[in-house]
């Protein structure tokens, strides 16, 4: 074994005490980077729910009308032109306004009410003038059966024509044989609900 002086061994190896010194500022910056860089790179998952509820219902002209909205002119119940001496029983069906299309999910519970009209007094009446009136009745069937009462809910079938629901309104009037000549009119309000 060879005895070397203490300083000789350190010089031969190349280690000097001055090169082992650590700069405190650089050490602090390194510590800060190590301490705060890990959370910045962290990936934490999260979740949330997505849902939609679809309900049966109806559309008017491909849109959802506001509650209580006026649908406009649904059509005309035209009894035609007849002699003032006629005593015929005249039938008519609602001629629908093509500008109003009612579509419903098949099976939707759809109800309608029809009021008494502008000249109601125990029955629906067409008016020529203040004193000249002509009674008429409306029905669900074209052969004047299944009368539509005033302002009572009636169910409408949505299973057979769900893309273009038919509002079943037909009318009958018995001409009196002595009616004043002229144009008799009335306006009915139909309310549909679902």
Phi, psi and omega in degrees: 000140184253132178269121177249144174297151185302313181294329182292316181298318180295324180288322182291322181285336179089017180262128176233148182296328183291332180281348180271002183284136181254132179285118183297325181294314179294324179295319179294316178298318177298318178297316179299315180298318180292322184288322186257352181280333182293313179296330180293335181262000184288142176244118179240123181282156175214171181211161173210159183271146174233131181209163174211139177247124180254128181241154174293146179182192183229157175235147173244120184052045176066018178223162178269114180287151175295150179301124180084006182292144177278124181277351179090203184283112180279343180148202182218142173253097189255112179279356176085194182247132184218160177292145178293346180266357184289143174242022183288155169265118186254134179248151177210155175240150179300122173269109188288144172284117183295346180280354178240111181242123179254120179238138182224153171299131180307132180089358178299136177283102182248131180233152175230152171232143176236127182285186182274355181089180184281344187239026186291133174206071184090334174207165178284140184221141170275144183240132171266311175210189186301330185250351186247109184231154181223118183288145174214165179228152177241151188222164174275337183251146182295337181271022178061045172237162181065066184299144179268111179288165181286123171054037173245142180295132173234134180284142177245134181288125177247007182275329184271330183223058187293335180277343180206078187294132179268128175270111188279096177229124178228155182227157175222138175224135176261114181287137188279346181090354179217032183290141175295136177295145178145182181260117179265137184218158172205163175230126177254146175252124178255129177244125177249139179225151175213000000 
